[in-house]
Amino acid sequence: MKTTLLSLSVLLMALFMFETTNAQQTRDLQYYRSPDKTGINVFETSKETDVEFDGLKVRIGGANTLQFQALQNDDDIPFQLEPNFNLATSNLDIDVQLERGLRMHLRTYLSSRHHPEAWVKGGYLQVDRLDFISEGFAENLMDKVTIKVGHMEINYGDAHFRRSDNGQAIYNPFVGNYLMDSFTTEAGGEVYYQSNGFLAMIGVTNGKLNQSTIAPDPALDIGTNPAFVGKLGYDSQINEDLRVRLTGSIYTNSQAERFYLYAGDRAGGRYYNVISGSDFNARVVPGFALSGRAPGGPIGGEMTAIMINPFVKFQGLEFFGIFENASGKRNSETDTRTFNQYAAEVLYRFGENENVYIGGRYNAVSGELPGGEEIDVTRFNIGGGWFLTNNVLTKVEYVTQNQDYSGATTDLGFSGLVIEAVVSF
């Protein structure tokens, strides 16, 4: 592996050994989503904690994931695949409890596609208490309010809470993410209010994944305005057996040089090399702006996306759904284009500890590409998983995906088996 990766791996092991030796019994942090099985179906961190603050605490964690991919392209595609292993992906997480109700998170991709070096995905500072001002300051208000600031994964929709994030794949019951994979990291802040199951969040970012202070060329008219993010929802454990959650989210930007909401995962689309050899062909990107790297670019644009997510869990039976509408246009286009995404995921988790599950996911996207071409993409997954421990998950699934383009004489797609192993701690 790379020198940097090796160095960081050694550092990780050293820090992890220090951690396990000195603080193994106190790894829990306040207002924190656990990176193991207990973090599944945790969305926004709650305003409740039973962890007492007794001084600065550093938690070193990570995740490692490896797939055996046995996918085949459709017969109409001349580019062929073979069954084999993908590059193993690894994350390094550093979480620090700085003060009562004050926590920092930082994630680094140690091994990922498209980067020969380790690189920082992002991080944030989460404020759930204001004791750093004075003990108990605005205690009643902070019983319900959370503030997050950073260059971080924004909280648009609920699907990003169930997706694989490079090496961290333990929350995702399947191997791949959704077709329109809403995930990006931008510099900004979010304010949450949670009370009696109701949730409200408002946030603003600078609309950029790659940060720069260089002013855009005024002749190109491709400046980037702030992006606004919002979410409303209700989440309640009705009784011991039944939990119900429903949220609606919005992301909107009136002008940006480039949109990353559906292209922010630079680690790839997980079903690697399908269709043409790229790591990104398994996902759908509406293309409401055109990068300067593309022929004819750069061209800025505008975009507004909304997502509605129902979630129901009754005993071992679990349902998660997506309805998403994304509309926008490039500055070179006169009319607004629209993409719609639908997804339904049904799982059944077996046993007292729900260590085994089976399930299926249907996902469909339809929309209009630049130039007026219509695209329809459907994907179906069926599979299951087994938690060997809370930190170790194995999955196996069969996936089939088909892409239809208006006016095309052939369809594009792939199908086959994928096995994935995940270690997350």
C-alpha positions in Angstrom: 0.0 0.0 0.0 1.0 3.6 -0.2 3.5 5.1 2.1 1.1 7.6 3.5 -1.5 4.9 4.0 1.0 2.7 5.8 2.0 5.5 8.1 -1.5 6.3 8.9 -2.3 2.6 9.5 0.6 2.4 11.9 -0.7 5.5 13.6 -4.1 4.0 13.8 -2.9 0.8 15.3 -0.8 2.7 17.9 -3.7 5.0 18.8 -6.1 2.1 18.8 -3.9 0.1 21.1 -3.6 3.1 23.4 -7.3 3.5 23.3 -8.1 -0.1 24.0 -5.5 -0.2 26.8 -6.5 3.0 28.5 -10.1 3.7 27.7 -11.8 0.6 26.4 -14.5 0.7 28.9 -15.3 4.3 28.2 -15.6 4.6 24.4 -19.2 6.0 24.4 -19.5 9.7 23.7 -22.3 12.1 24.3 -25.0 12.6 21.5 -23.1 10.2 19.3 -24.1 7.6 16.6 -22.3 4.4 17.3 -20.3 3.0 14.3 -21.4 -0.6 15.0 -24.7 -2.5 14.8 -26.2 -0.4 17.5 -26.0 2.7 15.2 -28.4 1.1 12.6 -31.6 3.1 12.2 -30.1 6.0 14.1 -30.7 9.2 12.1 -30.1 12.6 13.8 -28.4 12.1 17.2 -31.0 12.4 20.0 -31.0 15.0 22.7 -30.7 12.3 25.3 -27.5 10.8 26.7 -26.5 8.7 29.7 -22.8 9.4 29.2 -21.3 11.7 31.8 -18.5 14.1 30.9 -15.5 13.5 33.0 -12.8 15.2 30.9 -11.6 15.3 27.4 -11.9 11.9 25.7 -10.5 10.8 22.3 -12.2 8.0 20.5 -10.3 6.3 17.7 -12.4 4.2 15.3 -12.5 3.0 11.8 -14.1 0.8 9.2 -12.8 -1.6 6.6 -14.8 -3.1 3.8 -14.1 -5.6 1.0 -16.3 -6.9 -1.8 -16.1 -9.9 -4.1 -17.9 -8.7 -7.2 -19.3 -11.2 -9.7 -21.3 -8.9 -12.0 -21.8 -9.2 -15.8 -22.7 -6.4 -18.2 -25.6 -7.0 -20.6 -24.8 -8.7 -23.8 -25.1 -5.5 -25.8 -22.2 -4.0 -24.0 -18.8 -4.9 -25.5 -16.9 -4.2 -22.3 -16.8 -7.3 -20.2 -16.2 -8.0 -16.5 -14.8 -10.9 -14.5 -15.5 -12.1 -11.0 -12.9 -10.7 -8.6 -12.2 -8.6 -5.5 -12.5 -4.8 -5.4 -10.0 -2.5 -3.8 -10.6 -2.7 0.0 -11.8 0.6 1.4 -10.9 1.9 4.8 -11.8 4.9 7.0 -10.2 6.4 10.1 -12.5 8.2 12.5 -11.4 10.5 15.2 -14.1 11.7 17.6 -13.3 13.9 20.5 -15.5 14.8 23.5 -14.1 18.3 24.2 -16.5 19.4 26.9 -20.0 18.5 28.2 -22.2 18.5 25.1 -19.3 19.6 22.8 -17.9 17.0 20.4 -15.7 16.9 17.2 -15.8 14.4 14.4 -13.3 13.9 11.7 -13.3 11.1 9.0 -10.3 10.3 6.8 -10.5 7.9 3.8 -7.4 5.8 4.2 -8.1 3.7 1.1 -10.5 4.6 -1.6 -10.9 4.7 -5.3 -9.4 7.6 -7.3 -7.0 8.7 -4.6 -3.5 7.2 -4.2 -3.2 9.1 -0.9 -5.3 9.2 2.3 -7.6 12.2 2.3 -10.0 13.9 4.7 -13.6 13.4 3.9 -14.8 16.1 6.3 -15.6 16.8 9.9 -17.7 19.0 12.2 -18.1 20.4 15.6 -21.4 19.4 17.3 -22.8 21.6 20.1 -25.5 20.1 22.4 -24.6 22.1 25.5 -23.2 25.6 26.2 -21.2 24.8 29.3 -18.1 26.2 27.6 -19.7 29.6 28.1 -20.8 28.9 31.7 -22.0 25.7 33.4 -25.7 25.2 32.6 -25.9 28.2 30.3 -29.2 28.2 28.4 -29.8 24.6 29.7 -33.5 24.5 28.9 -33.0 25.7 25.3 -30.1 23.3 24.7 -32.3 20.4 25.9 -33.9 20.7 22.4 -31.3 22.4 20.2 -28.2 21.1 18.4 -25.8 23.1 16.3 -23.3 21.6 13.8 -20.7 23.5 11.9 -17.9 22.3 9.7 -17.0 21.0 6.2 -19.3 18.2 6.6 -21.9 15.7 5.2 -25.1 17.8 4.9 -28.3 16.4 6.3 -30.5 16.3 3.2 -32.9 13.4 3.2 -32.7 10.3 5.3 -31.1 8.0 2.7 -27.6 9.2 3.6 -28.0 7.7 7.1 -28.3 4.3 5.4 -25.7 4.6 2.7 -22.2 3.2 2.5 -19.5 5.8 3.1 -16.4 4.3 1.6 -15.2 1.9 4.3 -18.2 2.5 6.6 -20.9 0.1 5.2 -22.4 -1.4 8.3 -25.6 0.8 8.2 -26.4 -0.2 4.6 -28.3 -3.5 4.4 -27.2 -3.8 0.8 -23.9 -3.3 -1.0 -24.8 -0.4 -3.3 -26.2 3.0 -2.5 -29.3 4.5 -4.2 -29.3 5.4 -7.9 -29.5 9.1 -7.2 -27.0 9.0 -4.3 -27.7 12.2 -2.4 -24.4 12.8 -0.6 -22.1 15.7 -0.5 -19.7 17.5 1.9 -19.9 21.3 2.0 -18.8 24.0 4.3 -21.7 25.3 6.4 -23.8 24.9 9.5 -27.1 23.3 10.6 -29.4 24.1 13.6 -31.7 21.4 14.9 -34.7 21.6 17.1 -36.1 18.3 18.5 -39.1 18.0 20.9 -41.6 15.2 21.6 -40.6 13.4 18.4 -40.8 16.4 16.1 -37.7 17.5 14.3 -36.9 20.7 12.4 -33.5 21.6 10.9 -32.3 24.5 8.9 -28.9 24.9 7.4 -26.8 26.9 5.0 -23.6 26.0 3.1 -21.4 27.8 0.7 -22.4 25.3 -2.0 -18.9 24.0 -2.6 -17.3 20.7 -2.1 -13.8 21.9 -3.1 -13.0 25.1 -1.2 -11.2 28.1 -2.7 -11.0 31.8 -2.2 -10.3 32.5 -5.8 -13.0 34.7 -7.3 -14.7 33.2 -10.4 -14.1 34.6 -13.8 -16.9 37.3 -14.2 -17.0 36.6 -18.0 -18.1 33.0 -17.4 -21.0 33.9 -15.0 -20.4 30.7 -13.0 -20.3 32.0 -9.4 -21.7 29.9 -6.6 -24.4 31.2 -4.2 -25.1 29.7 -0.8 -27.2 26.6 -0.7 -30.0 26.2 1.8 -31.0 22.9 3.4 -34.0 22.1 5.5 -35.8 19.2 7.1 -39.1 18.6 9.0 -40.1 15.3 10.4 -41.6 13.2 13.1 -40.0 10.1 14.7 -41.7 8.2 17.5 -41.3 4.8 19.2 -45.1 4.3 19.4 -44.7 1.2 21.6 -42.1 -1.5 22.3 -42.8 -3.1 18.9 -43.6 -0.1 16.6 -41.5 2.8 15.4 -42.7 5.3 12.9 -40.7 8.1 11.2 -41.6 10.5 8.4 -39.4 13.3 7.1 -39.3 15.8 4.3 -36.1 17.6 3.2 -35.1 20.3 0.7 -31.8 21.4 -0.8 -31.8 24.5 -3.1 -29.2 26.6 -4.8 -30.0 29.4 -7.2 -26.6 29.4 -8.8 -23.6 27.2 -8.6 -20.5 26.4 -10.7 -21.1 22.8 -10.0 -23.6 20.6 -8.1 -22.2 17.8 -5.9 -25.4 16.5 -4.3 -25.5 13.5 -6.6 -21.9 13.4 -7.5 -20.2 14.0 -4.2 -19.0 10.5 -3.5 -15.6 10.6 -5.2 -15.0 7.1 -3.9 -17.3 5.7 -6.6 -20.6 4.0 -7.0 -19.7 0.7 -5.4 -20.7 -1.5 -8.3 -17.4 -0.8 -9.9 -16.5 -0.9 -13.6 -20.0 -1.8 -14.8 -21.2 -0.7 -18.3 -18.0 1.0 -19.4 -15.3 0.5 -16.9 -16.0 3.6 -14.9 -16.6 3.6 -11.1 -19.6 6.0 -11.5 -21.9 4.4 -14.1 -24.1 2.7 -11.6 -25.4 6.0 -10.3 -27.5 8.7 -12.0 -26.4 12.3 -12.0 -28.9 14.9 -13.4 -26.2 17.2 -14.6 -27.7 20.6 -13.8 -24.2 22.2 -14.2 -21.2 21.2 -16.3 -17.8 20.8 -14.9 -14.8 22.6 -16.4 -13.2 19.2 -16.9 -16.0 18.3 -19.3 -16.0 19.3 -23.0 -17.9 22.6 -23.4 -17.6 23.4 -19.6 -17.8 25.0 -17.3 -21.5 25.9 -17.3 -23.2 26.9 -14.1 -26.8 26.2 -13.2 -29.5 26.1 -10.6 -31.1 23.2 -8.7 -33.8 22.4 -6.1 -34.3 18.9 -4.7 -36.9 17.6 -2.3 -36.9 14.2 -0.6 -39.6 12.5 1.4 -38.7 9.4 3.5 -41.1 7.1 5.4 -39.6 4.6 7.8 -41.6 2.0 9.8 -40.2 -0.8 12.0 -42.6 -3.3 13.5 -40.7 -5.9 15.5 -38.3 -7.4 12.9 -40.1 -6.0 9.9 -38.6 -2.8 8.5 -39.6 -0.5 5.7 -37.7 2.5 4.3 -38.9 4.5 1.3 -37.8 7.4 -0.9 -39.7 9.8 -3.1 -37.4 12.4 -4.5 -37.8 15.2 -7.1 -34.8 17.2 -8.4 -35.3 20.0 -10.9 -33.0 22.6 -12.4 -31.2 23.7 -15.5 -27.9 24.8 -16.8 -27.4 28.4 -17.6 -27.3 27.4 -21.3 -30.8 25.8 -21.1 -34.1 27.6 -21.3 -36.3 25.1 -19.7 -36.2 23.3 -16.4 -35.5 19.6 -16.4 -36.8 17.2 -13.8 -35.7 13.9 -12.3 -37.8 11.7 -10.0 -36.5 8.9 -7.8 -38.6 6.2 -6.1 -37.3 3.5 -3.7 -38.8 0.9 -1.4 -36.8 -1.3 0.9 -38.2 -4.1 3.0 -36.2 -6.1 5.5 -36.9 -8.7 8.1 -34.4 -8.9 10.9 -34.4 -12.3 12.7 -33.8 -13.3 16.3 -33.8 -11.6 19.7 -30.7 -9.6 18.7 -31.6 -9.3 15.0 -28.3 -10.5 13.9 -29.6 -12.0 10.6 -31.7 -10.3 8.0 -33.1 -10.8 4.5 -34.7 -8.3 2.3 -35.2 -6.6 -1.1 -34.9 -3.1 -2.5 -36.5 -1.6 -5.6 -35.1 1.7 -6.9 -36.1 3.6 -10.0 -35.1 6.9 -11.6 -36.6 8.7 -14.6 -35.7 12.1 -16.0 -34.6 14.3 -18.9 -30.9 14.6 -19.7 -29.3 17.7 -21.2 -30.3 17.7 -24.9 -33.7 16.3 -24.2 -32.9 12.6 -24.1 -35.1 10.7 -21.6 -33.5 8.1 -19.2 -35.2 5.4 -17.1 -33.1 3.4 -14.7 -34.4 0.6 -12.5 -32.5 -1.5 -10.0 -33.6 -4.5 -7.9 -31.6 -6.0 -5.0 -32.3 -9.1 -3.0 -30.1 -10.4 -0.3 -29.3 -10.6 3.3 -26.7 -10.2 6.0 -25.3 -11.8 9.2 -23.8 -9.8 12.1 -21.0 -12.1 13.4 -20.6 -9.6 16.2 -21.9 -6.0 16.6 -18.8 -4.9 14.7 -18.6 -7.5 11.9 -21.2 -7.9 9.1 -21.2 -10.1 6.0 -23.7 -9.4 3.2 -24.6 -11.2 0.0 -26.9 -9.9 -2.6 -28.1 -10.4 -6.2 -28.5 -7.1 -8.1 -29.8 -6.3 -11.5 -29.9 -2.9 -13.1 -31.3 -1.7 -16.5 -30.9 1.7 -18.2 -33.2 2.8 -21.0 -32.5 5.8 -23.2 -35.1 7.3 -25.5 -34.2 6.7 -29.1 -31.5 4.1 -28.3 -31.6 0.7 -29.9 -29.9 -1.1 -27.1 -30.3 -1.0 -23.3 -27.5 -0.7 -20.8 -27.3 -2.7 -17.6 -25.7 -5.3 -15.5 -26.5 -8.1 -13.0 -24.9 -10.6 -10.7 -23.7 -11.4 -7.2 -21.8 -9.3 -4.7 -20.5 -10.4 -1.4 -19.3 -7.8 1.1 -17.5 -8.0 4.5 -17.6 -5.0 6.9 -15.7 -4.4 10.1 -16.6 -1.2 11.9 -15.6 0.0 15.4 
